[in-house]
Structures are given as C-alpha cells and as structure tokens.
Amino acid sequence: MGRLAGLGWFTQHGEVAATQSLAVLLEEPALRDALMQRIGELAGTDLGTVRWFHAEVVHDDLARPDLEGWDDRGQPLVVVEAKFGASLTPSQIQAYLTHQLTKLDPGTRGALIVLVPTYRRAEAEAVLSTVGVEGDGTMAVSPSVSTSILTWDDLLSVWEGAIPKLPTNDRDVIRCDLWQFRGLCDTMVGLDVPPLSTVATGEGPWQEREDELKRLVDQASARLYSGSKLPPIGTERWPEFEYYRRYLPEKRLGGGQCSLGVAGGLEGTPFWFRYHQGTPNFRIFRDRIRASRFSGAARGDGGHVWLPLRVSPDRSGATIVGELIEEIEAIRAVAEGPELPGDPNWRR
C-alpha cells in the first residue's frame, strides 16, 4: 500500500478503491451481518433484511452515494457515504437523505451513515446536525431515517470481531483480506491532513506540521489554477519568518501578482496571502485593502501587502483547502475589482 500511495492514480482515486473494496467485503454474509448489527444499534432499528450492497448508485439528480444497502424489494435501507480526505458538505448528505426518504415505503425505517477517519468525527457531526426534513421553516430530524457516524477504526473492529464466527476454512482468507483493507485505510489517512488544532491559530508547534502546511498550500494553489501547470515554488527569508509560497493566477488583465504561502511563526495563522509591491496596480489594491475590513490584520513587510488566512482548527485537509480559497477570493474581490471606469491609474 505504501507503493500504491506514490502512484498518481491512487492519490486521486484511492477513495474509489476503498469504496469498491468495501462493497466486495460486504459480499461476505458474516461481515455484512456484523456491520448491519452495528449500524442497527447506532440507528435504533433492525437492518437484518439488507441483502445486497451496491456501490455508487446514480440518482436522478446525479448524486451518487458510495454504498447503498438494499432489501429484497430494492429499498435502500442503508446509505453509506465514505470519506477519507474528500470534502463532506451538508448539501451532499441532504441530497442522499432526501432520495432515501422517497424510496422507502411508509413505516420502513432506514439509516444514513457517514464513514470517516476518527479525526473527522467532529466535522461529520457538524454536517449531520444541519440535515433533516423541513418542518415549520426549520430542519428537523427525520422520523424514518436515522443519521449516524461510524469511523473506519470502528468498522474494522466490528469485522475483526466477526472472524471467529466464520467457517474455519474461511477465517484465514478473510483475515488476510481485512489486513490488506486496513493497510488501504492507513494509506488513505496518510494522504490526508488531520485537523491542525493550535497550529491553525499560530499557537502550536508549526514546525511539526510544516510539510502538511506546505501540502495544503500546494493543493489550494492547484485548485485555483484549475488543472493548469503550477509555477515553481519559492522560499523567501525575512527577518521574522520564512515564506514558502506559490504565485497564483491572474483573475483578469491587470490583476495582481499575488501569492499564497506558509509563514510559520507569525501571529494568528501560518497561512498568508501577499500582494507584491511590484505588481501592476499595486497601489490601487493596497488602498482598497486599507479601506476594507481586511486592513486591521494587514502587514507591510518589504513594502508588500500581507494578509492572514484563518482556517478552522478542527477541520481536515479538503475543508481547510476550501477555507483558504474562500478567503483568497474574498480578498481579491475587494482588491482587484471592479475596475473603475476611466481610472487613469489602472494598468492593463
């Protein structure tokens, strides 16, 4: 699995491989029954009538949950959304819940499970707290579908506990399968960035997470370039800090030469956005920032404009990348637009 982790395919499609592996393992009746018993305990309902699991069933709205567990009438009694590092959003889970409710017969109970690494439990709980059924203008808990969280460690513990119930001749084979599956899960966790905790607020030992901080900068930059080739990285040495940075693409002609990077040791956050003083229209951008809500946190080292990018200490990789991009877009919306009609100072 360590060698697989180095392949570009695996870094992009590892979660698909995990989902398909999960579906194959659930073909074993003892593993399926053990998991349904555990999920039934979480959901407070009997799921013993689940007969088959199907991976990535496409819904009418093109939503595609990772797994659906059907009874012999084709009802999705169980929906599982499995995550390692990919984004988890309320709209995604709400779409699955709404679809599941429409497919269950009146009086039939089901379960929607979010399967995540242990360090993403709090994030998953926050997402599940926002989904449900509409009632009196608010979202209420669904009476027929229970939502719960299961961690990958919990899942593996349930399955390892089921091995003694297998036929003697099958135990070694299934034990080997689970050993390999655990290796896949460990590899996927290693590709993600767990929550930064106090490092996100500039208070923790950022040096211990430096490689992960740089990886987040690279991932956010790649998202902003939308598949185009990234420019080379650079490291600048300043009196108070080092700045590992990547330049970001222009939003339009005359847009700023700006960068995203890690400046460990500065107060408040390790992530910083900068407009270089040599960029076209720098004075316009600087003056707009000074007149905005961003002015209080700005720095002027080297004559440039530096702005902190704050991220949640209890969120992981993909969510942090999304937060960085959202803050960068907000800053650039203020600094770089709109171009004032007839502004003689605007340089194209």
Summary of the structure (lengths in Angstrom):
residues: 348
radius of gyration: 24.2
end to end distance: 50.1
largest distance: 83.3
contacts: 1060
relative contact order: 0.10
helix: 46%
strand: 18%
